[in-house]
Amino acid sequence: MPSPAHSTVDCDLLVIGSGAGGLSAAVTAAHLGLKVIVAEKDAQYGGTTAWSGGWMWVPRNPLAIEAGIQENIEQPLAYLRHELGAQFDEVRARAFLEHGPRMVDFFRRRTALQFIDGNAIPDFHGHTPHAATGGRSVCAAPFDGRRLGARLHELKPPLHETTLWGMGVAAGAELRHFFNALHQRASFWYVAKKVLRHWRDLLVHRRGTQLVNGNALVAGLAHSLLDKGGELWVSSPATRLLKDGHKVSGAVLHTPRSAVQVHARRGVLLACGGFAHDTARKRELLPHAPTGQEHWSAGSRGNTGDGLRLGESAGGQVRRDLAQAAALAPVSLVPRAQLRHDGGAPEGGPMHFPHLIERAKPGLIAVNRRGARFTNEANAYHDVMQGLLAATPTGETPEAWLVCDHRFIRYYGLGAVKPAPMPLRPWLANGYLKRGATLGELAAACGIDAAGLQATVTRYNRLALEGVDKDFGRGETAYNRIQGDAARATAHGLANPCMAPIERGPFYAVKVVMGSLGTFAGLRTNERAQVLDADDQPIVGLYANGNDMSSFMGGHYPAGGITLGPAMTFGFIAAHQMAGTDPAHSPLN
Ligand SMILES: Cc1cc2nc3c(=O)[nH]c(=O)nc-3n(C[C@H](O)[C@H](O)[C@H](O)COP(=O)(O)OP(=O)(O)OC[C@H]3O[C@@H](n4cnc5c(N)ncnc54)[C@H](O)[C@@H]3O)c2cc1C
């Protein structure tokens, strides 16, 4: 990393935090001719973004239009109006919907970051008016990490437990090849080739270079920034904002060499990733975490609320009125002995595994301590956890068990447990995975009600054979169905792609607790990403983005990619604002 030779450095834009929220603004600003410094607290750049799926919700994006999916801005706007209710903020929603397509257009035409389409990916809530069945999202295209040269080693690797030997697996067709590796010749060869290339990478580069998902997103952004002469300093936490009268004029960074005052002529952008690991803020904003400890976020451990505190120190306001302060997700706690990499566990603590893939597949249910189902498991992670909170009596801990049979776990895996041929034994030995020859034995191993579990599975199996979930509507929406597995369900003569009987022991379970993918509550901003003071006035020189900006979704979760899509878009907008240009007439488009 370039280390500052002086204790005072000048730039146009100082970005604090190197996830999508920071890097999107940094790359755009560098292309607009600004001198940019990105400061990252960790020894590696990328934050939670580098661990993410890399999906961005951007309705009306150019890839959808090229595929013939045309939407008027009023359609996604109407969907958001229905979804967000009292939290709907039309000004910010319009800014996002207008500039999102321009953001995608800019990156794909002018930078190293490329996209694949989400034209078959539906919005989460198919029952809501104006929900789309596809065409509103894009994902980062795979990226050859070797293009980063020496800076590849400072890129945060994917969350180890979500990978195979550190190799990321892209959603969709590639993931299906991995499930089918032992069942179909073409899939076997696909996987074998990928794994061999990965092992070669480990030998030659000491890490994987076939980057996918969020790792590809960060790599594409970082490459584009460095290519334009932008600076990216790792191990350089910002500890204090500098002010010039009422204007925020820079920040103090603690670099490995010394403390440096960075003066930023056009602005400082806070993009520290929110408060996922800030105990005090969790205690204040998450009712299910009364001591601040009862929330196990899968977000990056460096996201300790620094940006929110820095913003408040300059007069910014943290919103406390969102429908939910965090992007909830079921998380299982992986014992530390299983960690073979910097999977993100703090000293002595477990790794937090987010359950994003297997819940909708046919043959898995989620039950509470009474052994009863409580929600549609195929719904989005946030909804599943809202369902758990709603079904948990006051005074009880909101927790659940994901239950499946042997056939399921060997085909799909379960949480951190990988499908066959990877062994189950280590997971049984460390207590992460519970097993029972019968449902009664499994219930005893989990400490849940045996009769309740037996009755639940009996009923669920009957509904699975009928193909209709009369209890929770599993498989009803387009989102449920795409998360399910139509091919496998059909092969077994089943009508519902999200339901199959749980019938042949041994049976397995993994416990899930309240967690998140990140946080929603952040600094109040306007549609230009400027941080607002108590009088709703922009604080001159101060911007926030990513999870440091309070989500304009208001704590609702209408679609996958609603953090990264806005983060990329408001970064694009903020950079134009700082450069004094209108993104609607951007010289970059
Ligand atoms: C497994 C997983 C999958 C996900 N998939 C998706 C998806 O597909 N689509 C989607 O929209 N969302 C997804 N999310 C959520 C999404 O990844 C995050 O909400 C998003 O990455 C946050 O971006 P950010 O830029 O705000 O923060 P981050 O990417 O976390 O970056 C913040 C950075 O700021 C640094 N920092 C903190 N304090 C300081 C300081 N004082 N000085 C300097 N640097 C500091 C941190 O170390 C960190 O590197 C996923 C999350 C997880 C865990």
The ligand as an SDF file (V2000), in Angstrom:
LIG
                    3D

 53 58  0  0  0  0  0  0  0  0999 V2000
  -22.9630  -13.7180    3.1810 C   0  0  0  0  0  0  0  0  0  0  0  0
  -23.5550  -12.3940    2.7780 C   0  0  0  0  0  0  0  0  0  0  0  0
  -24.1440  -12.2690    1.5270 C   0  0  0  0  0  0  0  0  0  0  0  0
  -24.6850  -11.0370    1.1470 C   0  0  0  0  0  0  0  0  0  0  0  0
  -25.1820  -10.9110   -0.1180 N   0  0  0  0  0  0  0  0  0  0  0  0
  -25.6730   -9.7190   -0.5100 C   0  0  0  0  0  0  0  0  0  0  0  0
  -26.1100   -9.5310   -1.8570 C   0  0  0  0  0  0  0  0  0  0  0  0
  -25.9620  -10.4130   -2.7220 O   0  0  0  0  0  0  0  0  0  0  0  0
  -26.6610   -8.3320   -2.1710 N   0  0  0  0  0  0  0  0  0  0  0  0
  -26.7740   -7.3040   -1.2640 C   0  0  0  0  0  0  0  0  0  0  0  0
  -27.3050   -6.2440   -1.6070 O   0  0  0  0  0  0  0  0  0  0  0  0
  -26.3230   -7.4410   -0.0050 N   0  0  0  0  0  0  0  0  0  0  0  0
  -25.7520   -8.6090    0.3800 C   0  0  0  0  0  0  0  0  0  0  0  0
  -25.2480   -8.7400    1.6410 N   0  0  0  0  0  0  0  0  0  0  0  0
  -25.1890   -7.5360    2.4910 C   0  0  0  0  0  0  0  0  0  0  0  0
  -24.0750   -6.5980    1.9630 C   0  0  0  0  0  0  0  0  0  0  0  0
  -22.9180   -7.3730    1.7220 O   0  0  0  0  0  0  0  0  0  0  0  0
  -23.7220   -5.4720    2.9220 C   0  0  0  0  0  0  0  0  0  0  0  0
  -24.8770   -4.8280    3.3570 O   0  0  0  0  0  0  0  0  0  0  0  0
  -22.8250   -4.4750    2.1740 C   0  0  0  0  0  0  0  0  0  0  0  0
  -21.6830   -5.1400    1.6960 O   0  0  0  0  0  0  0  0  0  0  0  0
  -22.3970   -3.3130    3.0330 C   0  0  0  0  0  0  0  0  0  0  0  0
  -21.5420   -2.5120    2.2560 O   0  0  0  0  0  0  0  0  0  0  0  0
  -20.7660   -1.3160    2.9350 P   0  0  0  0  0  0  0  0  0  0  0  0
  -19.9270   -0.6960    1.9060 O   0  0  0  0  0  0  0  0  0  0  0  0
  -21.7280   -0.4650    3.6690 O   0  0  0  0  0  0  0  0  0  0  0  0
  -19.8790   -2.0180    4.0710 O   0  0  0  0  0  0  0  0  0  0  0  0
  -18.6950   -3.0720    3.9790 P   0  0  0  0  0  0  0  0  0  0  0  0
  -18.6420   -3.7500    2.6800 O   0  0  0  0  0  0  0  0  0  0  0  0
  -18.7650   -3.9180    5.1800 O   0  0  0  0  0  0  0  0  0  0  0  0
  -17.4000   -2.1480    4.0690 O   0  0  0  0  0  0  0  0  0  0  0  0
  -17.1800   -1.3400    5.2000 C   0  0  0  0  0  0  0  0  0  0  0  0
  -15.6740   -1.2570    5.4350 C   0  0  0  0  0  0  0  0  0  0  0  0
  -15.4150   -0.1640    6.3190 O   0  0  0  0  0  0  0  0  0  0  0  0
  -14.3210   -0.5340    7.1360 C   0  0  0  0  0  0  0  0  0  0  0  0
  -14.2640    0.3430    8.3110 N   0  0  0  0  0  0  0  0  0  0  0  0
  -15.0180    0.2840    9.4390 C   0  0  0  0  0  0  0  0  0  0  0  0
  -14.6450    1.2690   10.2870 N   0  0  0  0  0  0  0  0  0  0  0  0
  -13.6450    1.9550    9.6760 C   0  0  0  0  0  0  0  0  0  0  0  0
  -12.8510    3.0710   10.0560 C   0  0  0  0  0  0  0  0  0  0  0  0
  -12.9920    3.6910   11.2410 N   0  0  0  0  0  0  0  0  0  0  0  0
  -11.8940    3.5130    9.2000 N   0  0  0  0  0  0  0  0  0  0  0  0
  -11.6960    2.9020    7.9930 C   0  0  0  0  0  0  0  0  0  0  0  0
  -12.4340    1.8240    7.5920 N   0  0  0  0  0  0  0  0  0  0  0  0
  -13.3960    1.3810    8.4290 C   0  0  0  0  0  0  0  0  0  0  0  0
  -14.6220   -1.9870    7.4560 C   0  0  0  0  0  0  0  0  0  0  0  0
  -13.4570   -2.6380    7.9330 O   0  0  0  0  0  0  0  0  0  0  0  0
  -15.1070   -2.5050    6.1170 C   0  0  0  0  0  0  0  0  0  0  0  0
  -14.0380   -3.0210    5.3530 O   0  0  0  0  0  0  0  0  0  0  0  0
  -24.6740   -9.9400    2.0460 C   0  0  0  0  0  0  0  0  0  0  0  0
  -24.0810  -10.0690    3.2960 C   0  0  0  0  0  0  0  0  0  0  0  0
  -23.5140  -11.2850    3.6720 C   0  0  0  0  0  0  0  0  0  0  0  0
  -22.8560  -11.3940    5.0160 C   0  0  0  0  0  0  0  0  0  0  0  0
  1  2  1  0
  2  3  1  0
  2 52  2  0
  3  4  2  0
  4  5  1  0
  4 50  1  0
  5  6  2  0
  6  7  1  0
  6 13  1  0
  7  8  2  0
  7  9  1  0
  9 10  1  0
 10 11  2  0
 10 12  1  0
 12 13  2  0
 13 14  1  0
 14 15  1  0
 14 50  1  0
 15 16  1  0
 16 17  1  0
 16 18  1  0
 18 19  1  0
 18 20  1  0
 20 21  1  0
 20 22  1  0
 22 23  1  0
 23 24  1  0
 24 25  2  0
 24 26  1  0
 24 27  1  0
 27 28  1  0
 28 29  2  0
 28 30  1  0
 28 31  1  0
 31 32  1  0
 32 33  1  0
 33 34  1  0
 33 48  1  0
 34 35  1  0
 35 36  1  0
 35 46  1  0
 36 37  1  0
 36 45  1  0
 37 38  2  0
 38 39  1  0
 39 40  1  0
 39 45  2  0
 40 41  1  0
 40 42  2  0
 42 43  1  0
 43 44  2  0
 44 45  1  0
 46 47  1  0
 46 48  1  0
 48 49  1  0
 50 51  2  0
 51 52  1  0
 52 53  1  0
M  END
$$$$
